[in-house]
Amino acid sequence: MAQPSAQFSDLKDRAVLVTGGSSGIGAALVEGFAQQGAKVAFCDIAETEGRALAKRLSETSAHPVSFYHTDLRDVASVRSTVAAIESDFDAIRVLVNNAGWDDRHDFDTITESYWDNSQAINLKQMFFVSQGIAPLMRAAGGGSIINMSSVIFMMNKPDVTVYATAKAGIIGLTKSMAGRLGPENIRVNTVLPGMIVTDRQKELWLTDESIAKTVERQCLKRVLKAEDLVGPVLFLASDSSASITAQSIIVDGGIF
């Protein structure tokens, strides 16, 4: 990943946790924070990829990058990871709730188990990770939580009913947490990506034709990559956004 054009000096030595950081957008965010000189931890269910990324980044980063194998669907696993992070870091100043699962599904074949699993990955874990990390932010005197949503719930897409429901719910979660945690100097905001072209997206859903059609709808006529999320997230994590909370930022090249 290219070096971010903006440097946020206050992020140097600041402890950061990114969920779902082993690949895609999450991996770009982990690398972006590491390039800022932050103390970066990330968790993911993808252990092989996570350990490889942590090893690669630790070779050049100011601080070792720490990976924690976690099944975010399991609240006990989340609490175990939070306890390990507390032991290793004492305090966390930034949490990026990035983990998600953008599976496609048919409305008529959605089962209860599918619904519950999708909501556990895409919405429930965001609350329980935030609940677990909040005391570490209080210990640090405040912090910034960035929840990753998506513009997909505004698009009337027929094959993402469960996923879109979760991504809309993240907006409500953000607003409520901002109201609860604001008096403790903890800010909570949401980033809504548009079509971010990752290897996974190209393997599963996107074609050259569908990418071209979306780019044509954008004001910015270029393909958006995972790295395009790094700058907005760094900004919301930094003291440059110290008065910004309960807000949503759309990063979609100008469709909405």
C-alpha distance (Angstrom), angle and dihedral (degrees) to the residues before:
residue distance angle dihedral
M1 . . .
A2 3.80 . .
Q3 3.78 118.2 .
P4 3.84 109.8 -92.1
S5 3.80 110.9 -105.5
A6 3.82 91.1 -134.0
Q7 3.79 123.8 62.3
F8 3.79 119.1 -157.8
S9 3.79 105.6 -159.1
D10 3.81 92.9 -166.6
L11 3.82 90.4 63.1
K12 3.80 91.0 63.7
D13 3.82 109.0 111.1
R14 3.83 90.4 0.2
A15 3.81 114.8 138.6
V16 3.82 113.2 -119.8
L17 3.82 134.1 -178.1
V18 3.81 121.9 -160.5
T19 3.81 120.0 -173.4
G20 3.79 119.3 -148.3
G21 3.78 90.2 20.0
S22 3.80 102.6 148.4
S23 3.80 98.2 90.1
G24 3.79 146.2 -0.2
I25 3.79 118.3 10.7
G26 3.80 91.6 -6.6
A27 3.79 93.2 56.1
A28 3.81 90.7 48.9
L29 3.82 89.5 52.2
V30 3.80 92.7 48.3
E31 3.80 90.1 51.6
G32 3.80 92.0 44.7
F33 3.80 92.7 55.0
A34 3.81 91.3 44.4
Q35 3.81 89.4 54.3
Q36 3.80 88.4 54.7
G37 3.80 90.0 58.4
A38 3.81 94.0 -109.0
K39 3.79 124.4 150.7
V40 3.80 97.9 -111.6
A41 3.79 129.5 -160.8
F42 3.78 123.7 174.1
C43 3.77 135.9 179.2
D44 3.79 133.5 -156.7
I45 3.79 141.7 152.5
A46 3.84 88.7 -122.9
E47 3.80 98.1 87.2
T48 3.81 102.7 173.9
E49 3.80 93.8 50.4
G50 3.81 91.8 42.3
R51 3.78 95.6 52.9
A52 3.80 91.4 45.8
L53 3.81 92.0 51.7
A54 3.80 92.8 47.3
K55 3.81 90.7 50.1
R56 3.81 93.5 48.3
L57 3.80 95.6 47.8
S58 3.80 94.1 42.8
E59 3.79 89.5 62.0
T60 3.81 91.4 70.2
S61 3.82 107.1 15.8
A62 3.81 124.7 104.6
H63 3.81 89.8 -121.3
P64 3.81 130.9 26.1
V65 3.80 111.5 -91.6
S66 3.81 109.9 -127.6
F67 3.81 125.0 -146.6
Y68 3.83 123.8 -161.4
H69 3.79 119.6 -167.9
T70 3.82 105.5 -134.5
D71 3.79 138.6 165.6
L72 3.79 98.2 -148.1
R73 3.80 91.5 -165.8
D74 3.81 88.2 68.9
V75 3.81 112.9 72.5
A76 3.82 90.2 -159.2
S77 3.81 89.4 56.2
V78 3.80 90.1 49.0
R79 3.80 91.6 51.3
S80 3.79 91.6 47.9
T81 3.80 90.8 52.7
V82 3.80 92.2 47.0
A83 3.81 89.7 51.9
A84 3.81 90.6 51.2
I85 3.81 91.5 48.3
E86 3.80 90.8 49.1
S87 3.79 89.7 53.1
D88 3.80 92.4 48.5
F89 3.81 101.1 38.1
D90 3.84 108.0 21.1
A91 3.81 91.0 -154.0
I92 3.81 136.8 28.1
R93 3.80 120.8 -154.1
V94 3.81 100.0 179.7
L95 3.81 131.8 39.0
V96 3.80 121.6 -176.4
N97 3.81 110.4 -167.9
N98 3.78 95.4 -157.8
A99 3.82 104.8 142.8
G100 3.78 116.4 113.8
W101 3.80 145.8 139.0
D102 3.80 117.0 -133.1
D103 3.77 98.4 -168.4
R104 3.81 121.4 165.1
H105 3.79 119.5 -128.6
D106 3.79 142.7 171.3
F107 3.82 116.4 -110.0
D108 3.81 94.0 -135.1
T109 3.81 95.6 51.0
I110 3.83 100.9 47.0
T111 3.79 109.8 125.4
E112 3.78 129.9 -161.0
S113 3.79 91.7 -109.1
Y114 3.81 91.9 50.2
W115 3.81 90.9 49.1
D116 3.81 93.2 48.7
N117 3.81 93.5 46.7
S118 3.80 92.8 49.2
Q119 3.79 93.4 47.7
A120 3.80 90.3 47.4
I121 3.80 90.8 55.6
N122 3.79 98.9 38.5
L123 3.80 105.8 34.5
K124 3.80 118.7 1.7
Q125 3.78 95.4 58.3
M126 3.81 91.8 54.0
F127 3.77 90.2 64.1
F128 3.80 96.4 44.9
V129 3.80 94.0 45.7
S130 3.81 89.2 49.5
Q131 3.80 91.4 46.7
G132 3.79 90.3 51.8
I133 3.80 96.0 46.0
A134 3.83 96.7 43.4
P135 3.84 93.8 82.6
L136 3.82 89.4 53.5
M137 3.81 89.1 52.9
R138 3.79 90.8 48.7
A139 3.81 88.1 53.2
A140 3.80 88.7 53.7
G141 3.80 93.0 49.7
G142 3.80 95.4 -107.8
G143 3.75 142.7 -26.2
S144 3.77 150.6 -170.4
I145 3.81 127.8 -96.9
I146 3.80 117.6 -165.1
N147 3.80 116.9 -168.0
M148 3.79 118.0 -161.1
S149 3.80 112.0 -138.3
S150 3.83 126.6 158.1
V151 3.79 140.6 -127.0
I152 3.79 87.6 -124.1
F153 3.81 94.4 97.1
M154 3.82 89.1 61.8
M155 3.80 94.2 53.5
N156 3.84 103.2 71.9
K157 3.81 90.6 -129.0
P158 3.82 110.9 174.7
D159 3.81 99.5 -148.7
V160 3.82 102.4 54.3
T161 3.82 103.3 59.4
V162 3.81 96.5 137.4
Y163 3.80 96.1 37.6
A164 3.81 93.0 47.2
T165 3.80 90.2 50.0
A166 3.80 90.5 55.7
K167 3.80 93.4 45.8
A168 3.81 90.9 51.9
G169 3.80 89.2 47.5
I170 3.80 90.3 56.3
I171 3.81 88.8 66.3
G172 3.81 90.5 56.9
L173 3.80 91.5 44.0
T174 3.80 90.2 52.1
K175 3.80 93.8 50.4
S176 3.79 93.5 48.2
M177 3.81 95.0 45.4
A178 3.80 90.5 48.0
G179 3.79 89.7 55.9
R180 3.80 93.0 47.2
L181 3.80 99.1 42.7
G182 3.80 100.7 34.3
P183 3.84 94.0 86.6
E184 3.82 86.5 58.5
N185 3.81 91.7 54.2
I186 3.79 92.8 -106.0
R187 3.79 114.1 135.5
V188 3.82 123.2 -155.6
N189 3.80 124.1 -164.0
T190 3.80 138.7 160.0
V191 3.79 132.1 -131.1
L192 3.80 117.2 -157.4
P193 3.81 112.5 -161.0
G194 3.75 122.0 -158.7
M195 3.81 122.6 -154.4
I196 3.79 103.0 -21.7
V197 3.79 108.8 -177.8
T198 3.80 110.1 -139.5
D199 3.79 130.0 161.4
R200 3.81 90.0 -102.4
Q201 3.79 92.7 52.0
K202 3.81 91.3 50.3
E203 3.78 92.1 47.8
L204 3.81 95.5 49.1
W205 3.80 113.0 22.5
L206 3.78 118.5 -0.5
T207 3.80 128.8 81.4
D208 3.78 129.9 -176.1
E209 3.80 87.7 -104.2
S210 3.81 95.8 50.9
I211 3.80 91.2 45.8
A212 3.80 91.2 51.1
K213 3.82 91.6 49.7
T214 3.79 92.4 52.7
V215 3.81 93.3 45.9
E216 3.80 88.1 52.8
R217 3.83 89.3 57.2
Q218 3.78 91.9 50.0
C219 3.79 122.7 89.8
L220 3.80 87.0 -138.0
K221 3.78 107.0 62.2
R222 3.78 99.4 -146.8
V223 3.77 138.2 89.3
L224 3.79 113.1 -95.2
K225 3.80 116.5 -132.0
A226 3.81 133.1 -165.1
E227 3.81 88.6 -98.0
D228 3.81 89.4 65.5
L229 3.81 88.4 71.4
V230 3.81 94.4 54.3
G231 3.81 98.2 76.9
P232 3.83 96.5 49.0
V233 3.82 91.8 46.8
L234 3.82 93.1 47.3
F235 3.80 88.8 50.8
L236 3.81 93.0 51.7
A237 3.80 90.3 45.8
S238 3.80 93.5 51.3
D239 3.79 133.1 75.6
S240 3.81 87.7 -107.8
S241 3.81 86.0 83.5
A242 3.81 94.9 41.5
S243 3.82 93.3 133.9
I244 3.81 96.4 43.6
T245 3.81 119.4 98.3
A246 3.83 138.9 138.5
Q247 3.82 88.9 29.2
S248 3.79 135.9 128.4
I249 3.81 124.1 -142.6
I250 3.80 119.1 -163.0
V251 3.81 115.8 -148.3
D252 3.80 104.1 -175.0
G253 3.80 107.0 118.7
G254 3.78 91.3 -99.3
I255 3.80 109.9 -55.3
F256 3.81 96.9 124.8
